[in-house]
Amino acid sequence: MGIWANAPKYAIVALLLGGAGLWAWRTFGRVDSRETSMAAVVPELSAQAASGKQTFDAVCAACHGENALGTDKGPPLVHDIYNPGHHSDEAFFVAAKLGVRQHHWPYGNMPPQPGVTQNEVAEIVQYIRELQVANGIITRRHSM
């Protein structure tokens, strides 16, 4: 018999481990080099996005960083995980109104932002989406 008698078992284990490794890499691995960039391309903003930038800078930037690049207190929003196919615009409205439990990042829960109006959130979302597009982040189907 020898070693070859267990070959099918080893092959199955190898396939399972390989599949688990691929899943972990796709789920937790870096999407591309944009994630390591410490500078965002800032486009010429629409009037709505420019207004959203002002509110973002006053309310959100302390945690989410200048140009939404993140800090040690909050994640970058100029990141593929926040593309519209994974986090819709509505997700930002819900986050501002109700807060968000920690789920993608190790920063803890985001508290509600009761001082921000619905109109201001809409402008912030427009700002974030324009930053994302300028940095190559496009709508991609959610695959997690």
FILOPA-776804 format. One record per residue: residue number from 1; residue in one letter; x, y, z of N, C-alpha, C in turn. Coordinates in steps of 0.05 Angstrom, whole numbers, plus 5000, padded with zeros to 4 digits. Last residue first. Example, Ala and Ser with C-alpha at 12.3 -4.5 7.8 and 13.67 -1.06 7.14 Angstrom:
% FILOPA-776804
+-----+------+------+------+------+------+------+------+------+------+------+
: seq : type :   nu :   nv :   nw :  cau :  cav :  caw :   cu :   cv :   cw :
+-----+------+------+------+------+------+------+------+------+------+------+
:   2 :    S : 5257 : 4955 : 5142 : 5273 : 4979 : 5143 : 5258 : 5001 : 5157 :
:   1 :    A : 5264 : 4886 : 5156 : 5246 : 4910 : 5156 : 5264 : 4934 : 5156 :
+-----+------+------+------+------+------+------+------+------+------+------+
//
This chain:
% FILOPA-776804
+-----+------+------+------+------+------+------+------+------+------+------+
: seq : type :   nu :   nv :   nw :  cau :  cav :  caw :   cu :   cv :   cw :
+-----+------+------+------+------+------+------+------+------+------+------+
: 144 :    M : 4617 : 5780 : 4976 : 4626 : 5768 : 5002 : 4606 : 5749 : 5012 :
: 143 :    S : 4607 : 5809 : 4931 : 4614 : 5781 : 4928 : 4624 : 5768 : 4954 :
: 142 :    H : 4571 : 5859 : 4897 : 4579 : 5849 : 4923 : 4584 : 5819 : 4921 :
: 141 :    R : 4595 : 5887 : 4837 : 4576 : 5870 : 4850 : 4588 : 5859 : 4876 :
: 140 :    R : 4618 : 5953 : 4839 : 4624 : 5925 : 4833 : 4604 : 5909 : 4849 :
: 139 :    T : 4628 : 6018 : 4819 : 4608 : 5998 : 4828 : 4616 : 5971 : 4819 :
: 138 :    I : 4696 : 6038 : 4831 : 4671 : 6037 : 4815 : 4652 : 6017 : 4828 :
: 137 :    I : 4750 : 6075 : 4841 : 4732 : 6058 : 4855 : 4704 : 6060 : 4842 :
: 136 :    G : 4787 : 6111 : 4820 : 4783 : 6086 : 4807 : 4765 : 6066 : 4821 :
: 135 :    N : 4787 : 6161 : 4842 : 4808 : 6142 : 4851 : 4803 : 6114 : 4841 :
: 134 :    A : 4742 : 6185 : 4824 : 4768 : 6197 : 4816 : 4791 : 6179 : 4823 :
: 133 :    V : 4704 : 6154 : 4851 : 4706 : 6152 : 4822 : 4733 : 6163 : 4813 :
: 132 :    Q : 4713 : 6172 : 4905 : 4717 : 6144 : 4897 : 4721 : 6141 : 4867 :
: 131 :    L : 4699 : 6226 : 4902 : 4727 : 6218 : 4909 : 4732 : 6190 : 4900 :
: 130 :    E : 4645 : 6220 : 4891 : 4662 : 6233 : 4871 : 4692 : 6227 : 4876 :
: 129 :    R : 4628 : 6194 : 4938 : 4626 : 6180 : 4912 : 4643 : 6193 : 4890 :
: 128 :    I : 4638 : 6234 : 4976 : 4652 : 6208 : 4978 : 4651 : 6194 : 4951 :
: 127 :    Y : 4602 : 6274 : 4957 : 4630 : 6279 : 4960 : 4646 : 6253 : 4960 :
: 126 :    Q : 4553 : 6246 : 4963 : 4562 : 6256 : 4936 : 4592 : 6261 : 4936 :
: 125 :    V : 4553 : 6240 : 5019 : 4554 : 6216 : 5001 : 4563 : 6224 : 4973 :
: 124 :    I : 4549 : 6294 : 5033 : 4572 : 6278 : 5041 : 4575 : 6254 : 5023 :
: 123 :    E : 4497 : 6305 : 5014 : 4520 : 6319 : 5003 : 4546 : 6305 : 5009 :
: 122 :    A : 4467 : 6270 : 5046 : 4467 : 6267 : 5017 : 4490 : 6281 : 5004 :
: 121 :    V : 4478 : 6293 : 5096 : 4488 : 6266 : 5090 : 4488 : 6261 : 5060 :
: 120 :    E : 4451 : 6341 : 5089 : 4480 : 6341 : 5093 : 4492 : 6314 : 5087 :
: 119 :    N : 4399 : 6322 : 5086 : 4410 : 6337 : 5064 : 4441 : 6337 : 5065 :
: 118 :    Q : 4393 : 6301 : 5138 : 4391 : 6283 : 5115 : 4404 : 6296 : 5090 :
: 117 :    T : 4442 : 6332 : 5183 : 4416 : 6329 : 5170 : 4417 : 6310 : 5147 :
: 116 :    V : 4476 : 6316 : 5241 : 4478 : 6318 : 5212 : 4451 : 6313 : 5199 :
: 115 :    G : 4472 : 6305 : 5294 : 4474 : 6333 : 5286 : 4476 : 6338 : 5256 :
: 114 :    P : 4474 : 6250 : 5304 : 4448 : 6264 : 5303 : 4449 : 6293 : 5294 :
: 113 :    Q : 4505 : 6201 : 5286 : 4512 : 6229 : 5282 : 4487 : 6246 : 5281 :
: 112 :    P : 4520 : 6142 : 5324 : 4502 : 6158 : 5308 : 4512 : 6187 : 5307 :
: 111 :    P : 4588 : 6115 : 5325 : 4564 : 6125 : 5338 : 4546 : 6139 : 5318 :
: 110 :    M : 4616 : 6056 : 5303 : 4613 : 6084 : 5296 : 4587 : 6093 : 5310 :
: 109 :    N : 4656 : 6010 : 5342 : 4631 : 6019 : 5331 : 4631 : 6049 : 5324 :
: 108 :    G : 4725 : 5995 : 5323 : 4702 : 5997 : 5341 : 4677 : 6007 : 5327 :
: 107 :    Y : 4764 : 5987 : 5285 : 4762 : 6013 : 5298 : 4740 : 6015 : 5319 :
: 106 :    P : 4779 : 5945 : 5249 : 4783 : 5942 : 5278 : 4780 : 5968 : 5294 :
: 105 :    W : 4728 : 5932 : 5198 : 4753 : 5944 : 5208 : 4755 : 5941 : 5238 :
: 104 :    H : 4679 : 5912 : 5185 : 4701 : 5908 : 5166 : 4728 : 5916 : 5177 :
: 103 :    H : 4649 : 5921 : 5235 : 4648 : 5896 : 5219 : 4670 : 5892 : 5199 :
: 102 :    Q : 4619 : 5953 : 5289 : 4645 : 5946 : 5276 : 4641 : 5921 : 5260 :
: 101 :    R : 4556 : 5981 : 5276 : 4572 : 5962 : 5291 : 4598 : 5957 : 5275 :
: 100 :    V : 4539 : 6048 : 5267 : 4546 : 6023 : 5254 : 4563 : 6006 : 5274 :
:  99 :    G : 4484 : 6096 : 5270 : 4511 : 6086 : 5277 : 4515 : 6060 : 5264 :
:  98 :    L : 4437 : 6118 : 5253 : 4436 : 6097 : 5274 : 4463 : 6088 : 5284 :
:  97 :    K : 4450 : 6160 : 5217 : 4426 : 6161 : 5234 : 4428 : 6142 : 5258 :
:  96 :    A : 4497 : 6145 : 5190 : 4495 : 6172 : 5203 : 4472 : 6173 : 5223 :
:  95 :    A : 4481 : 6094 : 5171 : 4504 : 6098 : 5189 : 4503 : 6124 : 5204 :
:  94 :    V : 4439 : 6107 : 5137 : 4434 : 6091 : 5161 : 4457 : 6094 : 5181 :
:  93 :    F : 4468 : 6135 : 5098 : 4446 : 6148 : 5112 : 4440 : 6133 : 5138 :
:  92 :    F : 4502 : 6095 : 5080 : 4514 : 6119 : 5093 : 4492 : 6134 : 5109 :
:  91 :    A : 4466 : 6060 : 5057 : 4482 : 6051 : 5080 : 4495 : 6074 : 5095 :
:  90 :    E : 4447 : 6087 : 5013 : 4430 : 6084 : 5036 : 4446 : 6075 : 5061 :
:  89 :    D : 4487 : 6079 : 4976 : 4485 : 6106 : 4988 : 4468 : 6104 : 5013 :
:  88 :    S : 4515 : 6014 : 4992 : 4498 : 6032 : 4977 : 4498 : 6059 : 4990 :
:  87 :    H : 4568 : 5978 : 4991 : 4556 : 5996 : 5010 : 4540 : 6017 : 4993 :
:  86 :    H : 4575 : 5947 : 4944 : 4577 : 5934 : 4970 : 4564 : 5951 : 4991 :
:  85 :    G : 4568 : 5980 : 4900 : 4557 : 5953 : 4898 : 4559 : 5938 : 4925 :
:  84 :    P : 4595 : 6027 : 4912 : 4566 : 6027 : 4914 : 4554 : 5999 : 4912 :
:  83 :    N : 4651 : 6012 : 4955 : 4640 : 6017 : 4929 : 4610 : 6013 : 4930 :
:  82 :    Y : 4677 : 6003 : 5003 : 4654 : 6021 : 5003 : 4644 : 6028 : 4975 :
:  81 :    I : 4720 : 5971 : 4989 : 4699 : 5959 : 5006 : 4674 : 5976 : 5007 :
:  80 :    D : 4755 : 6005 : 4964 : 4737 : 5989 : 4947 : 4715 : 5976 : 4964 :
:  79 :    H : 4758 : 6071 : 4990 : 4767 : 6043 : 4991 : 4746 : 6026 : 4977 :
:  78 :    V : 4750 : 6121 : 5018 : 4761 : 6118 : 4991 : 4775 : 6091 : 4991 :
:  77 :    L : 4743 : 6116 : 5071 : 4719 : 6112 : 5054 : 4726 : 6112 : 5025 :
:  76 :    P : 4783 : 6085 : 5120 : 4782 : 6101 : 5095 : 4756 : 6095 : 5081 :
:  75 :    P : 4759 : 6081 : 5189 : 4768 : 6070 : 5163 : 4768 : 6090 : 5141 :
:  74 :    G : 4785 : 6112 : 5249 : 4763 : 6104 : 5231 : 4774 : 6097 : 5204 :
:  73 :    K : 4829 : 6123 : 5279 : 4803 : 6122 : 5293 : 4780 : 6112 : 5275 :
:  72 :    D : 4873 : 6130 : 5250 : 4875 : 6108 : 5269 : 4848 : 6105 : 5285 :
:  71 :    T : 4838 : 6144 : 5188 : 4857 : 6150 : 5209 : 4860 : 6126 : 5228 :
:  70 :    G : 4819 : 6156 : 5119 : 4821 : 6141 : 5144 : 4841 : 6152 : 5163 :
:  69 :    L : 4811 : 6187 : 5074 : 4832 : 6166 : 5073 : 4835 : 6150 : 5098 :
:  68 :    A : 4776 : 6230 : 5064 : 4765 : 6204 : 5070 : 4785 : 6181 : 5068 :
:  67 :    N : 4804 : 6278 : 5062 : 4796 : 6265 : 5037 : 4787 : 6236 : 5040 :
:  66 :    E : 4827 : 6263 : 5126 : 4826 : 6282 : 5104 : 4822 : 6268 : 5078 :
:  65 :    G : 4787 : 6216 : 5165 : 4811 : 6227 : 5153 : 4806 : 6248 : 5131 :
:  64 :    H : 4749 : 6193 : 5197 : 4753 : 6182 : 5170 : 4775 : 6195 : 5154 :
:  63 :    C : 4753 : 6224 : 5245 : 4756 : 6194 : 5245 : 4763 : 6183 : 5218 :
:  62 :    A : 4753 : 6276 : 5229 : 4768 : 6269 : 5253 : 4773 : 6239 : 5255 :
:  61 :    A : 4717 : 6279 : 5186 : 4746 : 6277 : 5180 : 4762 : 6269 : 5205 :
:  60 :    C : 4664 : 6290 : 5200 : 4672 : 6262 : 5195 : 4703 : 6259 : 5194 :
:  59 :    V : 4653 : 6345 : 5209 : 4640 : 6324 : 5225 : 4654 : 6297 : 5223 :
:  58 :    A : 4683 : 6379 : 5175 : 4675 : 6388 : 5202 : 4666 : 6365 : 5220 :
:  57 :    D : 4690 : 6350 : 5128 : 4714 : 6360 : 5143 : 4707 : 6368 : 5171 :
:  56 :    F : 4635 : 6342 : 5115 : 4653 : 6320 : 5121 : 4677 : 6329 : 5137 :
:  55 :    T : 4621 : 6395 : 5103 : 4608 : 6381 : 5126 : 4625 : 6357 : 5134 :
:  54 :    Q : 4655 : 6404 : 5059 : 4656 : 6422 : 5082 : 4644 : 6408 : 5106 :
:  53 :    K : 4638 : 6363 : 5024 : 4666 : 6363 : 5035 : 4668 : 6381 : 5059 :
:  52 :    G : 4586 : 6379 : 5012 : 4590 : 6355 : 5027 : 4618 : 6354 : 5039 :
:  51 :    S : 4599 : 6423 : 4979 : 4585 : 6427 : 5005 : 4588 : 6404 : 5023 :
:  50 :    A : 4622 : 6393 : 4939 : 4638 : 6413 : 4952 : 4625 : 6420 : 4979 :
:  49 :    A : 4578 : 6363 : 4921 : 4601 : 6349 : 4934 : 4618 : 6369 : 4949 :
:  48 :    Q : 4546 : 6404 : 4899 : 4536 : 6387 : 4921 : 4559 : 6374 : 4936 :
:  47 :    A : 4580 : 6423 : 4859 : 4572 : 6441 : 4880 : 4562 : 6425 : 4904 :
:  46 :    S : 4632 : 6375 : 4845 : 4606 : 6387 : 4839 : 4599 : 6405 : 4862 :
:  45 :    L : 4703 : 6383 : 4845 : 4678 : 6373 : 4857 : 4654 : 6389 : 4847 :
:  44 :    E : 4756 : 6358 : 4812 : 4740 : 6383 : 4814 : 4712 : 6374 : 4823 :
:  43 :    P : 4783 : 6305 : 4855 : 4774 : 6317 : 4830 : 4762 : 6345 : 4834 :
:  42 :    V : 4838 : 6283 : 4884 : 4815 : 6299 : 4891 : 4806 : 6313 : 4865 :
:  41 :    V : 4867 : 6223 : 4897 : 4862 : 6242 : 4875 : 4837 : 6257 : 4883 :
:  40 :    A : 4898 : 6216 : 4960 : 4876 : 6211 : 4942 : 4876 : 6231 : 4920 :
:  39 :    A : 4952 : 6183 : 4991 : 4942 : 6208 : 4978 : 4919 : 6200 : 4959 :
:  38 :    M : 4971 : 6136 : 5008 : 4965 : 6155 : 5029 : 4955 : 6182 : 5017 :
:  37 :    S : 4956 : 6072 : 4985 : 4961 : 6099 : 4978 : 4953 : 6117 : 5001 :
:  36 :    T : 4939 : 6022 : 4994 : 4962 : 6030 : 5008 : 4970 : 6059 : 5003 :
:  35 :    E : 4895 : 6016 : 4960 : 4891 : 6014 : 4989 : 4915 : 6023 : 5005 :
:  34 :    R : 4912 : 6015 : 4909 : 4899 : 6039 : 4918 : 4897 : 6039 : 4949 :
:  33 :    S : 4932 : 5965 : 4896 : 4951 : 5984 : 4908 : 4937 : 6009 : 4917 :
:  32 :    D : 4878 : 5921 : 4917 : 4899 : 5930 : 4898 : 4915 : 5952 : 4911 :
:  31 :    V : 4857 : 5891 : 4960 : 4844 : 5891 : 4934 : 4864 : 5899 : 4912 :
:  30 :    R : 4889 : 5848 : 5006 : 4887 : 5874 : 4994 : 4874 : 5872 : 4966 :
:  29 :    G : 4848 : 5798 : 5040 : 4872 : 5808 : 5026 : 4868 : 5835 : 5014 :
:  28 :    F : 4801 : 5778 : 5058 : 4816 : 5795 : 5076 : 4841 : 5808 : 5063 :
:  27 :    T : 4777 : 5751 : 5015 : 4761 : 5765 : 5034 : 4777 : 5785 : 5050 :
:  26 :    R : 4818 : 5728 : 4985 : 4799 : 5745 : 4972 : 4782 : 5762 : 4991 :
:  25 :    W : 4844 : 5699 : 5026 : 4859 : 5719 : 5011 : 4840 : 5739 : 4998 :
:  24 :    A : 4803 : 5664 : 5042 : 4814 : 5683 : 5061 : 4829 : 5705 : 5047 :
:  23 :    W : 4796 : 5634 : 4994 : 4774 : 5650 : 5006 : 4785 : 5671 : 5025 :
:  22 :    L : 4847 : 5611 : 4990 : 4837 : 5629 : 4969 : 4814 : 5646 : 4980 :
:  21 :    G : 4846 : 5579 : 5036 : 4866 : 5600 : 5033 : 4858 : 5620 : 5012 :
:  20 :    A : 4804 : 5544 : 5025 : 4802 : 5562 : 5048 : 4822 : 5585 : 5046 :
:  19 :    G : 4826 : 5519 : 4980 : 4801 : 5534 : 4977 : 4798 : 5554 : 5000 :
:  18 :    G : 4870 : 5493 : 5004 : 4874 : 5513 : 4982 : 4850 : 5531 : 4979 :
:  17 :    L : 4843 : 5459 : 5039 : 4861 : 5480 : 5050 : 4866 : 5502 : 5029 :
:  16 :    L : 4816 : 5427 : 5001 : 4801 : 5443 : 5022 : 4818 : 5465 : 5033 :
:  15 :    L : 4859 : 5406 : 4972 : 4838 : 5422 : 4959 : 4823 : 5439 : 4979 :
:  14 :    A : 4884 : 5376 : 5014 : 4899 : 5398 : 4999 : 4879 : 5417 : 4985 :
:  13 :    V : 4844 : 5339 : 5026 : 4853 : 5358 : 5046 : 4867 : 5382 : 5033 :
:  12 :    I : 4843 : 5311 : 4977 : 4819 : 5325 : 4987 : 4827 : 5346 : 5008 :
:  11 :    A : 4895 : 5291 : 4976 : 4886 : 5309 : 4955 : 4862 : 5325 : 4964 :
:  10 :    Y : 4895 : 5257 : 5020 : 4913 : 5280 : 5020 : 4904 : 5301 : 4999 :
:   9 :    K : 4858 : 5219 : 5002 : 4853 : 5235 : 5026 : 4869 : 5260 : 5027 :
:   8 :    P : 4886 : 5198 : 4957 : 4860 : 5212 : 4954 : 4853 : 5229 : 4978 :
:   7 :    A : 4933 : 5176 : 4984 : 4935 : 5198 : 4965 : 4908 : 5212 : 4961 :
:   6 :    N : 4938 : 5132 : 5015 : 4924 : 5155 : 5027 : 4924 : 5179 : 5008 :
:   5 :    A : 4966 : 5098 : 4983 : 4940 : 5089 : 4992 : 4924 : 5112 : 5003 :
:   4 :    W : 5016 : 5118 : 4975 : 4996 : 5123 : 4954 : 4968 : 5114 : 4963 :
:   3 :    I : 5050 : 5100 : 5017 : 5040 : 5128 : 5017 : 5017 : 5132 : 4998 :
:   2 :    G : 5030 : 5031 : 5022 : 5049 : 5053 : 5024 : 5034 : 5080 : 5024 :
:   1 :    M : 5017 : 4976 : 5000 : 5000 : 5000 : 5000 : 5018 : 5025 : 5000 :
+-----+------+------+------+------+------+------+------+------+------+------+
//
